[in-house]
Amino acid sequence: MWVGLAHPPRTSAALAPLAAAAYILPLFFLPGTLGSGLTSAAITIPVCVLVGEGIGWGVGRLEQIELALARERDRAEQLRELDEMKDRFLSAVSHELRTPITICRGHLEVLEEGADAREVRAVKAMCVSELALMGRLVEDLATLAWADDGRALVKVEARP
């Protein structure tokens, strides 16, 4: 069994002849019948080889499983980090888009029916400016999505 734990698979099968010699040679010098000792050796040595090989295979398989588990843990950690980054990004984008909307809405809500032309022009200019900012933000998001899709790389590589 020690061979199965300490060495790679098939080591105990390779050491079986040595085990047989170590088991059988003393039988020639001990009292008793050689036949009963050989019968015992014929059963014991293959069982030890099978147990050693089984343990060796099991230990090897356990190492593979542990490596796969470590890789999966790493992937899960990476996905968790990406998910956190996505959440922070979406929070920032929603804030950046919500701010101009709130500014425009607030100015339009307080604009009086009978406001003079100067005040209407100022509110209009401010709303156009804020809408332009939102348009740039949306264009930037579209560019990011386009680049992430992989089409940007294809188009850049296709240029002569």
Rosetta constraint file for C-alpha pairs under 8 A:
AtomPair CA 1 CA 5 HARMONIC 6.46 0.50
AtomPair CA 1 CA 48 HARMONIC 6.79 0.50
AtomPair CA 1 CA 51 HARMONIC 6.25 0.50
AtomPair CA 1 CA 52 HARMONIC 4.63 0.50
AtomPair CA 1 CA 55 HARMONIC 7.11 0.50
AtomPair CA 2 CA 6 HARMONIC 5.93 0.50
AtomPair CA 2 CA 52 HARMONIC 7.22 0.50
AtomPair CA 3 CA 7 HARMONIC 5.46 0.50
AtomPair CA 3 CA 11 HARMONIC 6.87 0.50
AtomPair CA 3 CA 12 HARMONIC 5.86 0.50
AtomPair CA 3 CA 52 HARMONIC 5.96 0.50
AtomPair CA 3 CA 56 HARMONIC 7.64 0.50
AtomPair CA 4 CA 8 HARMONIC 7.03 0.50
AtomPair CA 4 CA 9 HARMONIC 6.90 0.50
AtomPair CA 4 CA 11 HARMONIC 7.50 0.50
AtomPair CA 4 CA 12 HARMONIC 6.63 0.50
AtomPair CA 4 CA 51 HARMONIC 7.41 0.50
AtomPair CA 4 CA 52 HARMONIC 4.00 0.50
AtomPair CA 4 CA 53 HARMONIC 5.66 0.50
AtomPair CA 4 CA 54 HARMONIC 7.16 0.50
AtomPair CA 4 CA 55 HARMONIC 4.95 0.50
AtomPair CA 4 CA 56 HARMONIC 4.11 0.50
AtomPair CA 4 CA 57 HARMONIC 7.80 0.50
AtomPair CA 5 CA 52 HARMONIC 7.40 0.50
AtomPair CA 5 CA 55 HARMONIC 6.15 0.50
AtomPair CA 5 CA 56 HARMONIC 5.69 0.50
AtomPair CA 5 CA 59 HARMONIC 6.84 0.50
AtomPair CA 6 CA 56 HARMONIC 7.84 0.50
AtomPair CA 7 CA 11 HARMONIC 6.36 0.50
AtomPair CA 7 CA 56 HARMONIC 6.85 0.50
AtomPair CA 8 CA 56 HARMONIC 5.89 0.50
AtomPair CA 8 CA 57 HARMONIC 7.80 0.50
AtomPair CA 8 CA 60 HARMONIC 7.34 0.50
AtomPair CA 9 CA 53 HARMONIC 5.74 0.50
AtomPair CA 9 CA 56 HARMONIC 4.86 0.50
AtomPair CA 9 CA 57 HARMONIC 5.71 0.50
AtomPair CA 9 CA 60 HARMONIC 7.66 0.50
AtomPair CA 10 CA 14 HARMONIC 6.22 0.50
AtomPair CA 10 CA 53 HARMONIC 6.19 0.50
AtomPair CA 10 CA 56 HARMONIC 7.86 0.50
AtomPair CA 11 CA 15 HARMONIC 6.16 0.50
AtomPair CA 11 CA 53 HARMONIC 7.63 0.50
AtomPair CA 12 CA 16 HARMONIC 6.06 0.50
AtomPair CA 12 CA 49 HARMONIC 5.45 0.50
AtomPair CA 12 CA 52 HARMONIC 5.83 0.50
AtomPair CA 12 CA 53 HARMONIC 6.23 0.50
AtomPair CA 13 CA 49 HARMONIC 5.78 0.50
AtomPair CA 13 CA 53 HARMONIC 7.32 0.50
AtomPair CA 15 CA 19 HARMONIC 6.24 0.50
AtomPair CA 16 CA 20 HARMONIC 6.03 0.50
AtomPair CA 16 CA 45 HARMONIC 6.98 0.50
AtomPair CA 16 CA 46 HARMONIC 7.93 0.50
AtomPair CA 16 CA 49 HARMONIC 6.72 0.50
AtomPair CA 17 CA 21 HARMONIC 6.20 0.50
AtomPair CA 18 CA 22 HARMONIC 6.13 0.50
AtomPair CA 19 CA 23 HARMONIC 6.01 0.50
AtomPair CA 19 CA 45 HARMONIC 7.04 0.50
AtomPair CA 20 CA 24 HARMONIC 5.80 0.50
AtomPair CA 20 CA 41 HARMONIC 7.08 0.50
AtomPair CA 20 CA 45 HARMONIC 6.61 0.50
AtomPair CA 21 CA 25 HARMONIC 5.58 0.50
AtomPair CA 22 CA 26 HARMONIC 7.16 0.50
AtomPair CA 23 CA 27 HARMONIC 7.39 0.50
AtomPair CA 23 CA 41 HARMONIC 6.69 0.50
AtomPair CA 24 CA 28 HARMONIC 7.35 0.50
AtomPair CA 24 CA 37 HARMONIC 7.30 0.50
AtomPair CA 24 CA 38 HARMONIC 6.82 0.50
AtomPair CA 24 CA 41 HARMONIC 6.91 0.50
AtomPair CA 25 CA 29 HARMONIC 7.52 0.50
AtomPair CA 26 CA 30 HARMONIC 6.23 0.50
AtomPair CA 27 CA 31 HARMONIC 7.77 0.50
AtomPair CA 27 CA 34 HARMONIC 6.16 0.50
AtomPair CA 27 CA 37 HARMONIC 6.38 0.50
AtomPair CA 28 CA 34 HARMONIC 6.78 0.50
AtomPair CA 33 CA 37 HARMONIC 6.87 0.50
AtomPair CA 34 CA 38 HARMONIC 6.15 0.50
AtomPair CA 35 CA 39 HARMONIC 6.16 0.50
AtomPair CA 36 CA 40 HARMONIC 6.18 0.50
AtomPair CA 37 CA 41 HARMONIC 6.10 0.50
AtomPair CA 38 CA 42 HARMONIC 6.01 0.50
AtomPair CA 39 CA 43 HARMONIC 6.50 0.50
AtomPair CA 40 CA 44 HARMONIC 5.90 0.50
AtomPair CA 41 CA 45 HARMONIC 5.66 0.50
AtomPair CA 42 CA 46 HARMONIC 6.84 0.50
AtomPair CA 43 CA 47 HARMONIC 6.35 0.50
AtomPair CA 44 CA 48 HARMONIC 6.08 0.50
AtomPair CA 45 CA 49 HARMONIC 6.14 0.50
AtomPair CA 46 CA 50 HARMONIC 6.04 0.50
AtomPair CA 47 CA 51 HARMONIC 6.05 0.50
AtomPair CA 48 CA 52 HARMONIC 5.93 0.50
AtomPair CA 49 CA 53 HARMONIC 5.95 0.50
AtomPair CA 50 CA 54 HARMONIC 5.91 0.50
AtomPair CA 51 CA 55 HARMONIC 6.06 0.50
AtomPair CA 52 CA 56 HARMONIC 5.98 0.50
AtomPair CA 53 CA 57 HARMONIC 5.95 0.50
AtomPair CA 54 CA 58 HARMONIC 6.02 0.50
AtomPair CA 55 CA 59 HARMONIC 6.00 0.50
AtomPair CA 56 CA 60 HARMONIC 6.12 0.50
AtomPair CA 57 CA 61 HARMONIC 6.05 0.50
AtomPair CA 58 CA 62 HARMONIC 6.01 0.50
AtomPair CA 59 CA 63 HARMONIC 6.24 0.50
AtomPair CA 60 CA 64 HARMONIC 6.42 0.50
AtomPair CA 61 CA 65 HARMONIC 6.22 0.50
AtomPair CA 62 CA 66 HARMONIC 6.09 0.50
AtomPair CA 63 CA 67 HARMONIC 6.22 0.50
AtomPair CA 64 CA 68 HARMONIC 6.21 0.50
AtomPair CA 65 CA 69 HARMONIC 6.03 0.50
AtomPair CA 66 CA 70 HARMONIC 6.15 0.50
AtomPair CA 67 CA 71 HARMONIC 6.26 0.50
AtomPair CA 68 CA 72 HARMONIC 6.18 0.50
AtomPair CA 69 CA 73 HARMONIC 6.11 0.50
AtomPair CA 70 CA 74 HARMONIC 6.23 0.50
AtomPair CA 71 CA 75 HARMONIC 6.21 0.50
AtomPair CA 72 CA 76 HARMONIC 6.04 0.50
AtomPair CA 73 CA 77 HARMONIC 6.13 0.50
AtomPair CA 74 CA 78 HARMONIC 6.20 0.50
AtomPair CA 75 CA 79 HARMONIC 6.11 0.50
AtomPair CA 76 CA 80 HARMONIC 6.08 0.50
AtomPair CA 77 CA 81 HARMONIC 6.19 0.50
AtomPair CA 78 CA 82 HARMONIC 6.14 0.50
AtomPair CA 79 CA 83 HARMONIC 6.01 0.50
AtomPair CA 80 CA 84 HARMONIC 6.23 0.50
AtomPair CA 81 CA 85 HARMONIC 6.21 0.50
AtomPair CA 82 CA 86 HARMONIC 6.09 0.50
AtomPair CA 83 CA 87 HARMONIC 6.20 0.50
AtomPair CA 84 CA 88 HARMONIC 6.24 0.50
AtomPair CA 85 CA 89 HARMONIC 6.05 0.50
AtomPair CA 86 CA 90 HARMONIC 6.06 0.50
AtomPair CA 87 CA 91 HARMONIC 6.09 0.50
AtomPair CA 88 CA 92 HARMONIC 6.19 0.50
AtomPair CA 89 CA 93 HARMONIC 6.11 0.50
AtomPair CA 90 CA 94 HARMONIC 5.98 0.50
AtomPair CA 91 CA 95 HARMONIC 6.19 0.50
AtomPair CA 92 CA 96 HARMONIC 6.14 0.50
AtomPair CA 93 CA 97 HARMONIC 6.16 0.50
AtomPair CA 94 CA 98 HARMONIC 5.85 0.50
AtomPair CA 95 CA 99 HARMONIC 6.13 0.50
AtomPair CA 96 CA 100 HARMONIC 7.36 0.50
AtomPair CA 96 CA 134 HARMONIC 8.00 0.50
AtomPair CA 96 CA 137 HARMONIC 7.94 0.50
AtomPair CA 97 CA 101 HARMONIC 6.74 0.50
AtomPair CA 97 CA 134 HARMONIC 6.04 0.50
AtomPair CA 97 CA 137 HARMONIC 7.49 0.50
AtomPair CA 98 CA 102 HARMONIC 6.10 0.50
AtomPair CA 99 CA 103 HARMONIC 6.24 0.50
AtomPair CA 100 CA 104 HARMONIC 6.15 0.50
AtomPair CA 100 CA 130 HARMONIC 5.21 0.50
AtomPair CA 100 CA 131 HARMONIC 6.98 0.50
AtomPair CA 100 CA 133 HARMONIC 7.59 0.50
AtomPair CA 100 CA 134 HARMONIC 6.88 0.50
AtomPair CA 101 CA 105 HARMONIC 6.03 0.50
AtomPair CA 101 CA 130 HARMONIC 7.60 0.50
AtomPair CA 101 CA 131 HARMONIC 7.90 0.50
AtomPair CA 102 CA 106 HARMONIC 5.95 0.50
AtomPair CA 103 CA 107 HARMONIC 6.26 0.50
AtomPair CA 103 CA 127 HARMONIC 7.87 0.50
AtomPair CA 103 CA 130 HARMONIC 7.75 0.50
AtomPair CA 104 CA 108 HARMONIC 6.07 0.50
AtomPair CA 104 CA 126 HARMONIC 7.43 0.50
AtomPair CA 104 CA 127 HARMONIC 5.25 0.50
AtomPair CA 104 CA 130 HARMONIC 7.09 0.50
AtomPair CA 105 CA 109 HARMONIC 5.97 0.50
AtomPair CA 106 CA 110 HARMONIC 6.39 0.50
AtomPair CA 107 CA 111 HARMONIC 6.18 0.50
AtomPair CA 107 CA 123 HARMONIC 6.41 0.50
AtomPair CA 108 CA 123 HARMONIC 7.14 0.50
AtomPair CA 111 CA 115 HARMONIC 6.69 0.50
AtomPair CA 111 CA 120 HARMONIC 7.54 0.50
AtomPair CA 111 CA 123 HARMONIC 7.88 0.50
AtomPair CA 115 CA 119 HARMONIC 6.27 0.50
AtomPair CA 115 CA 120 HARMONIC 6.55 0.50
AtomPair CA 116 CA 120 HARMONIC 6.43 0.50
AtomPair CA 117 CA 121 HARMONIC 6.03 0.50
AtomPair CA 118 CA 122 HARMONIC 6.25 0.50
AtomPair CA 119 CA 123 HARMONIC 6.25 0.50
AtomPair CA 120 CA 124 HARMONIC 5.96 0.50
AtomPair CA 121 CA 125 HARMONIC 5.97 0.50
AtomPair CA 122 CA 126 HARMONIC 6.14 0.50
AtomPair CA 123 CA 127 HARMONIC 6.10 0.50
AtomPair CA 124 CA 128 HARMONIC 6.10 0.50
AtomPair CA 125 CA 129 HARMONIC 6.09 0.50
AtomPair CA 126 CA 130 HARMONIC 6.17 0.50
AtomPair CA 127 CA 131 HARMONIC 5.98 0.50
AtomPair CA 128 CA 132 HARMONIC 6.05 0.50
AtomPair CA 129 CA 133 HARMONIC 6.36 0.50
AtomPair CA 130 CA 134 HARMONIC 6.34 0.50
AtomPair CA 131 CA 135 HARMONIC 6.08 0.50
AtomPair CA 132 CA 136 HARMONIC 6.25 0.50
AtomPair CA 133 CA 137 HARMONIC 6.29 0.50
AtomPair CA 134 CA 138 HARMONIC 6.17 0.50
AtomPair CA 135 CA 139 HARMONIC 6.09 0.50
AtomPair CA 136 CA 140 HARMONIC 6.07 0.50
AtomPair CA 137 CA 141 HARMONIC 6.24 0.50
AtomPair CA 138 CA 142 HARMONIC 6.15 0.50
AtomPair CA 139 CA 143 HARMONIC 6.12 0.50
AtomPair CA 140 CA 144 HARMONIC 6.20 0.50
AtomPair CA 141 CA 145 HARMONIC 6.16 0.50
AtomPair CA 142 CA 146 HARMONIC 5.97 0.50
AtomPair CA 143 CA 147 HARMONIC 6.02 0.50
AtomPair CA 144 CA 148 HARMONIC 6.00 0.50
AtomPair CA 145 CA 149 HARMONIC 6.09 0.50
AtomPair CA 146 CA 150 HARMONIC 6.98 0.50
AtomPair CA 146 CA 151 HARMONIC 6.44 0.50
AtomPair CA 146 CA 152 HARMONIC 6.41 0.50
AtomPair CA 147 CA 151 HARMONIC 6.38 0.50
AtomPair CA 147 CA 152 HARMONIC 4.96 0.50
AtomPair CA 147 CA 153 HARMONIC 7.24 0.50
AtomPair CA 148 CA 152 HARMONIC 7.91 0.50
AtomPair CA 150 CA 154 HARMONIC 6.75 0.50
AtomPair CA 151 CA 155 HARMONIC 6.22 0.50
AtomPair CA 152 CA 156 HARMONIC 6.08 0.50
AtomPair CA 153 CA 157 HARMONIC 6.01 0.50
AtomPair CA 154 CA 158 HARMONIC 6.05 0.50
AtomPair CA 155 CA 159 HARMONIC 6.57 0.50
